[in-house]
Amino acid sequence: MPEQYLTREQVREVDRRAVTEYGMTGLVLMENAGRGCADLLCRLGIHGPVVLCCGKGNNGGDGFVIARHLDSRGHDVRVLVFCDPAELTGDAAANFKTVEAAKLPIFRCPVVDHPQWLTEQLAGADWIVDALLGTGTRGVPRPPLDVVLHQINAHAAKKLAIDLPSGLDCDTGKCASSTFRADHTCTFVAAKAGFRAADARVFLGVVHVVDIGVPRKLLIEFMSE
């Protein structure tokens, strides 16, 4: 199959058709995405704590799945949540309940003094995983994520972006001043349209396309349209 790039609307359509036409569920797709990212991290090598920075959307849900799989393999994980957990919905909320029930270390970003809090949470991290903002996000990351992303970028840990770096526009590749600077990007189904932009490449690092179990028949039909 030739190399394909997907826009944010095409990403939504692939997910929608997988669910409505092929009987898959969002939970299955999220599970496959998170496990694929955990597999990649293990192949790249983990030599210390993995800190997962999770937002309130499905990108954050992917982060919760990654944390669970790494924990089950004996790795030290910390889950940092940058929203009120009560704001989580759907598949992300379901996976948060799972990691909460599993007693994984979960820490919520405070309203005040979050720079000092984040410094403490990132201490000793071998990897920082960006599961903050997904393909549906447009524009500049809002506070406190703008400051958080600058602080994460300044840390010495290796960095993995989930689906795309937070702050990078899925369609245009335009990068906000506060964009996650990844060493590796684990993207789902296919590379995103914005990845072709020259300015995006420095933030992407090495791009890995992860299969999330979408039927091959759907992908052939979709990518030939």
C-alpha positions in Angstrom: 0.0 0.0 0.0 1.5 3.4 -1.0 2.4 5.9 1.7 -0.7 7.7 2.9 -1.3 10.9 4.9 -4.6 11.5 6.7 -6.3 14.8 7.7 -8.1 15.1 11.0 -11.5 14.6 9.2 -10.2 11.5 7.5 -8.9 10.2 10.9 -12.4 10.6 12.3 -13.9 8.9 9.3 -11.7 5.9 9.6 -12.7 5.5 13.3 -16.3 6.0 12.5 -16.4 3.4 9.8 -14.5 0.9 11.8 -17.2 1.2 14.5 -20.4 1.6 12.4 -19.5 -0.7 9.5 -17.2 -3.3 11.0 -18.6 -3.6 14.5 -15.5 -2.5 16.3 -15.6 -0.3 19.4 -13.7 2.7 20.4 -12.4 0.9 23.5 -10.9 -1.8 21.2 -9.2 0.8 19.0 -7.9 2.7 22.0 -6.6 -0.5 23.5 -4.8 -1.5 20.3 -3.3 2.0 20.0 -2.1 2.1 23.6 -0.6 -1.4 23.5 1.2 -0.6 20.3 2.8 2.5 21.9 3.8 0.4 24.9 5.4 -2.2 22.6 7.3 0.5 20.8 8.6 2.0 24.1 9.8 -1.4 25.2 11.6 -1.9 21.9 13.3 1.5 22.1 14.4 0.6 25.7 13.2 1.7 29.1 15.8 2.3 31.8 13.9 4.3 34.4 10.5 5.8 35.2 8.1 6.6 32.4 6.0 9.7 33.0 2.8 9.9 31.0 1.3 13.4 30.6 -2.4 12.9 29.8 -5.1 15.4 28.7 -8.9 15.0 28.8 -9.5 13.6 25.3 -8.9 10.3 23.6 -5.2 11.1 23.4 -5.2 11.0 27.2 -7.1 7.8 27.1 -4.3 6.3 25.0 -1.9 7.4 27.7 -3.9 5.5 30.4 -3.7 2.4 28.3 0.0 2.8 27.8 0.5 3.2 31.5 -1.4 0.0 32.3 0.6 -2.1 29.8 3.9 -0.7 31.0 2.9 -1.3 34.6 1.9 -4.9 33.8 5.4 -5.5 32.4 7.0 -4.3 35.6 8.0 -0.7 34.5 7.8 2.3 36.9 5.1 4.6 35.6 3.6 7.9 36.8 0.4 9.2 35.3 0.0 13.0 35.3 -3.5 14.2 34.6 -3.9 17.7 33.3 -7.6 18.0 33.8 -10.3 17.3 36.4 -10.9 13.5 36.1 -14.6 14.3 36.3 -14.2 15.9 32.8 -13.2 12.7 31.2 -15.8 11.0 29.1 -16.3 7.9 27.0 -13.4 5.6 26.3 -10.9 7.9 28.1 -13.0 7.9 31.2 -13.3 4.1 31.1 -9.6 3.6 30.9 -8.9 6.2 33.6 -11.2 4.1 35.9 -9.1 1.0 35.1 -5.8 2.6 36.0 -7.3 4.1 39.1 -8.7 0.7 40.2 -5.3 -0.8 39.4 -3.7 1.7 41.9 -1.3 3.1 39.4 0.4 6.3 40.7 -1.9 9.1 39.4 -1.2 12.8 40.1 -3.5 15.7 39.1 -1.9 19.0 38.0 -2.6 21.6 40.6 -4.3 24.9 39.7 -1.4 26.9 41.2 2.3 26.2 41.5 2.2 23.7 38.7 5.8 24.4 37.5 7.2 23.3 40.8 4.9 20.4 40.9 5.9 19.3 37.4 9.6 19.6 38.3 9.0 17.1 41.1 6.9 14.7 39.0 9.5 14.6 36.2 12.4 14.0 38.5 14.4 11.0 37.3 12.2 10.3 34.3 13.8 8.2 31.5 10.8 8.8 29.1 8.2 11.5 29.0 5.1 10.6 27.0 3.0 13.3 25.5 -0.7 12.2 25.5 -2.0 15.8 26.0 -3.6 16.9 22.8 -4.7 14.9 19.8 -5.5 15.3 16.1 -8.6 17.3 16.7 -6.8 20.2 18.5 -6.4 23.5 16.7 -4.5 26.6 17.6 -2.1 27.4 20.4 -2.2 25.1 23.5 -4.1 26.9 26.3 -2.7 27.6 29.8 -1.4 25.8 31.7 -0.4 23.4 28.8 1.6 26.1 27.0 3.9 26.5 30.1 3.9 22.7 30.7 5.1 21.9 27.2 8.0 24.4 27.5 9.0 22.8 30.8 8.8 19.3 29.4 10.9 20.2 26.4 13.6 21.5 28.7 13.8 18.2 30.5 16.6 15.7 29.6 14.4 12.7 29.4 13.7 11.0 26.0 10.3 12.0 24.6 7.5 10.2 22.8 4.5 11.9 21.2 1.3 9.9 20.9 -0.3 10.3 17.4 1.3 13.7 17.0 3.2 16.2 19.2 0.9 18.5 21.2 0.9 21.9 19.6 1.4 20.7 16.0 -1.6 21.1 13.7 -2.7 17.8 12.2 -3.6 19.2 8.8 -1.1 22.1 8.2 1.9 21.0 10.3 2.0 24.5 11.8 3.7 24.4 15.2 2.8 26.7 18.1 5.6 28.3 20.1 4.8 25.7 22.8 5.0 22.4 20.8 6.2 19.1 22.2 9.6 18.3 20.8 9.5 14.5 20.4 12.4 12.1 19.8 9.8 9.7 18.5 6.2 10.0 17.4 3.9 7.0 17.5 1.1 7.8 15.1 -1.9 5.6 14.3 -3.1 4.1 11.0 -1.1 6.5 8.8 1.0 9.6 9.0 -0.9 12.8 9.4 -1.1 15.4 6.6 0.8 18.0 8.6 3.8 15.8 9.0 4.8 16.8 5.4 5.5 20.4 6.5 9.2 21.2 6.8 8.7 23.0 10.0 7.0 20.0 11.6 9.9 17.6 11.2 12.1 19.0 14.0 9.2 18.3 16.4 8.3 14.8 15.2 11.6 13.0 15.6 11.4 9.4 14.2 7.8 8.6 13.1 6.4 5.1 13.8 3.1 4.2 12.2 1.2 1.8 14.6 -1.5 -0.6 13.5 -4.6 -0.3 15.7 -6.5 -3.2 14.2 -8.6 -1.3 11.6 -9.6 -3.9 9.0 -7.3 -4.0 5.9 -10.4 -3.9 3.7 -11.5 -0.6 5.2 -8.0 0.9 4.7 -7.8 -0.2 1.1 -11.2 1.2 0.4 -10.6 4.4 2.3 -7.2 5.2 0.9 -8.3 4.6 -2.7 -11.1 7.1 -2.4 
